[in-house]
Amino acid sequence: MQAPKYFLAILLSFTFLMGCKNDDDSPKIKFSAEQLKMVYGDSQKSWRVTAHYDNYAYTQFSAFNDCYKDDIYTFKAETEEVEVTLGSLGCYWASPDEQVATVSYFYVEDEGRFYLEHGRGEGSGVHFASKFFILELEEISETRLLFAAGEKGRYSKALILETVN
């Protein structure tokens, strides 16, 4: 008659373990609102694009790396807008007639996720070309930001920004 007591002890232990709440079920905040002040400071902060990757994991620069890496992005705290000062190089034509970049950001507070929406276009004569992408903030420090797409360690498209001195 020892078997039923042994079975009952195992059943109770299993029930107890299954009933315990797993802390991993709660969403983890990636970046707090306080941490994000490193991006835009008290009101605004400027960053220079230093690299544009098509495949960050394999250190493969984008064909647009040269035209991006001299751009300045000024993040504004109140408006979620990014003022873009484009560098001298065009992305599609050596001397475009017109260049425009529209960049904004948004923060999903309950997940702590910070996204960059990026659109860029330029025209030459009757021709116009553009590019649009969304990247997520993956790494943050006082002097460097990494926005990327993909899984950690296997990022594909990425932008690296460093503070303007």
C-alpha positions as a Python dict, from the first residue, in 0.01 Angstrom:
ca = {
    (1, 'M'): (0, 0, 0),
    (2, 'Q'): (303, 231, -17),
    (3, 'A'): (250, 294, -389),
    (4, 'P'): (-62, 516, -351),
    (5, 'K'): (118, 743, -98),
    (6, 'Y'): (420, 768, -330),
    (7, 'F'): (190, 844, -625),
    (8, 'L'): (1, 1104, -419),
    (9, 'A'): (329, 1276, -319),
    (10, 'I'): (439, 1295, -684),
    (11, 'L'): (99, 1425, -793),
    (12, 'L'): (99, 1698, -525),
    (13, 'S'): (456, 1801, -614),
    (14, 'F'): (367, 1822, -983),
    (15, 'T'): (53, 2026, -907),
    (16, 'F'): (252, 2264, -687),
    (17, 'L'): (518, 2317, -953),
    (18, 'M'): (264, 2373, -1229),
    (19, 'G'): (73, 2621, -1013),
    (20, 'C'): (375, 2844, -953),
    (21, 'K'): (375, 3156, -1169),
    (22, 'N'): (668, 3180, -1405),
    (23, 'D'): (820, 3530, -1392),
    (24, 'D'): (929, 3488, -1755),
    (25, 'D'): (564, 3525, -1861),
    (26, 'S'): (566, 3897, -1781),
    (27, 'P'): (693, 4125, -2061),
    (28, 'K'): (1048, 4246, -2018),
    (29, 'I'): (1112, 4614, -2074),
    (30, 'K'): (1390, 4655, -2328),
    (31, 'F'): (1463, 5026, -2264),
    (32, 'S'): (1307, 5246, -1998),
    (33, 'A'): (1187, 5599, -2070),
    (34, 'E'): (1473, 5720, -1850),
    (35, 'Q'): (1733, 5533, -2059),
    (36, 'L'): (1592, 5686, -2376),
    (37, 'K'): (1693, 6032, -2256),
    (38, 'M'): (2036, 5930, -2389),
    (39, 'V'): (1882, 5947, -2739),
    (40, 'Y'): (1728, 6294, -2724),
    (41, 'G'): (1863, 6453, -2405),
    (42, 'D'): (1640, 6699, -2220),
    (43, 'S'): (1499, 6845, -2542),
    (44, 'Q'): (1715, 6737, -2838),
    (45, 'K'): (2041, 6566, -2922),
    (46, 'S'): (2235, 6530, -3249),
    (47, 'W'): (2392, 6213, -3386),
    (48, 'R'): (2602, 6141, -3696),
    (49, 'V'): (2539, 5826, -3898),
    (50, 'T'): (2873, 5645, -3904),
    (51, 'A'): (2774, 5322, -4078),
    (52, 'H'): (2486, 5174, -4276),
    (53, 'Y'): (2483, 4795, -4310),
    (54, 'D'): (2288, 4559, -4532),
    (55, 'N'): (2407, 4275, -4310),
    (56, 'Y'): (2551, 4378, -3975),
    (57, 'A'): (2620, 4019, -3866),
    (58, 'Y'): (2855, 3971, -4161),
    (59, 'T'): (2992, 4329, -4162),
    (60, 'Q'): (2849, 4390, -4509),
    (61, 'F'): (2806, 4761, -4568),
    (62, 'S'): (2511, 4889, -4767),
    (63, 'A'): (2568, 5024, -5116),
    (64, 'F'): (2433, 5347, -4957),
    (65, 'N'): (2689, 5355, -4675),
    (66, 'D'): (2888, 5648, -4819),
    (67, 'C'): (2583, 5869, -4872),
    (68, 'Y'): (2444, 5800, -4522),
    (69, 'K'): (2755, 5822, -4309),
    (70, 'D'): (2781, 6199, -4314),
    (71, 'D'): (2416, 6267, -4227),
    (72, 'I'): (2323, 6430, -3895),
    (73, 'Y'): (2008, 6322, -3709),
    (74, 'T'): (1873, 6550, -3437),
    (75, 'F'): (1623, 6366, -3216),
    (76, 'K'): (1361, 6593, -3062),
    (77, 'A'): (1207, 6483, -2731),
    (78, 'E'): (869, 6655, -2756),
    (79, 'T'): (770, 6584, -3116),
    (80, 'E'): (907, 6233, -3184),
    (81, 'E'): (1056, 6383, -3498),
    (82, 'V'): (1412, 6364, -3619),
    (83, 'E'): (1553, 6662, -3803),
    (84, 'V'): (1786, 6534, -4074),
    (85, 'T'): (2076, 6731, -4218),
    (86, 'L'): (2186, 6541, -4527),
    (87, 'G'): (2551, 6522, -4624),
    (88, 'S'): (2689, 6620, -4961),
    (89, 'L'): (2675, 6278, -5132),
    (90, 'G'): (2365, 6157, -5310),
    (91, 'C'): (2255, 5795, -5279),
    (92, 'Y'): (2119, 5737, -5628),
    (93, 'W'): (2291, 6005, -5837),
    (94, 'A'): (2626, 6177, -5794),
    (95, 'S'): (2464, 6521, -5811),
    (96, 'P'): (2091, 6492, -5738),
    (97, 'D'): (1864, 6792, -5804),
    (98, 'E'): (1674, 6725, -5484),
    (99, 'Q'): (1726, 6517, -5167),
    (100, 'V'): (1481, 6459, -4884),
    (101, 'A'): (1483, 6245, -4571),
    (102, 'T'): (1191, 6194, -4337),
    (103, 'V'): (1276, 6027, -4010),
    (104, 'S'): (1064, 5984, -3699),
    (105, 'Y'): (1061, 5759, -3398),
    (106, 'F'): (811, 5598, -3169),
    (107, 'Y'): (832, 5428, -2831),
    (108, 'V'): (616, 5132, -2728),
    (109, 'E'): (628, 5200, -2354),
    (110, 'D'): (478, 4877, -2220),
    (111, 'E'): (747, 4677, -2405),
    (112, 'G'): (1026, 4934, -2383),
    (113, 'R'): (1085, 4916, -2758),
    (114, 'F'): (1208, 5218, -2955),
    (115, 'Y'): (1169, 5227, -3334),
    (116, 'L'): (1309, 5449, -3609),
    (117, 'E'): (1099, 5504, -3924),
    (118, 'H'): (1321, 5613, -4208),
    (119, 'G'): (1237, 5739, -4554),
    (120, 'R'): (1481, 5888, -4800),
    (121, 'G'): (1445, 5995, -5161),
    (122, 'E'): (1613, 6199, -5426),
    (123, 'G'): (1548, 6322, -5772),
    (124, 'S'): (1753, 6391, -6081),
    (125, 'G'): (1575, 6543, -6377),
    (126, 'V'): (1251, 6348, -6429),
    (127, 'H'): (1374, 6052, -6222),
    (128, 'F'): (1299, 5989, -5856),
    (129, 'A'): (1411, 5703, -5628),
    (130, 'S'): (1332, 5636, -5264),
    (131, 'K'): (1389, 5392, -4983),
    (132, 'F'): (1189, 5325, -4664),
    (133, 'F'): (1266, 5106, -4362),
    (134, 'I'): (1193, 5064, -3992),
    (135, 'L'): (1465, 4966, -3746),
    (136, 'E'): (1455, 4895, -3374),
    (137, 'L'): (1697, 5034, -3119),
    (138, 'E'): (1910, 4741, -3006),
    (139, 'E'): (2203, 4904, -2823),
    (140, 'I'): (2228, 5238, -2648),
    (141, 'S'): (2500, 5437, -2474),
    (142, 'E'): (2576, 5806, -2421),
    (143, 'T'): (2786, 5808, -2740),
    (144, 'R'): (2655, 5529, -2965),
    (145, 'L'): (2322, 5393, -3093),
    (146, 'L'): (2263, 5075, -3290),
    (147, 'F'): (1933, 5051, -3478),
    (148, 'A'): (1885, 4715, -3649),
    (149, 'A'): (1647, 4455, -3786),
    (150, 'G'): (1664, 4086, -3707),
    (151, 'E'): (1758, 3874, -3409),
    (152, 'K'): (2033, 3963, -3166),
    (153, 'G'): (2366, 3842, -3300),
    (154, 'R'): (2220, 3804, -3650),
    (155, 'Y'): (2118, 4159, -3734),
    (156, 'S'): (2068, 4236, -4099),
    (157, 'K'): (2002, 4600, -4191),
    (158, 'A'): (2154, 4837, -3936),
    (159, 'L'): (2245, 5200, -3875),
    (160, 'I'): (2516, 5308, -3632),
    (161, 'L'): (2494, 5661, -3492),
    (162, 'E'): (2750, 5839, -3277),
    (163, 'T'): (2713, 6169, -3094),
    (164, 'V'): (2815, 6487, -3269),
    (165, 'N'): (3093, 6667, -3085),
}
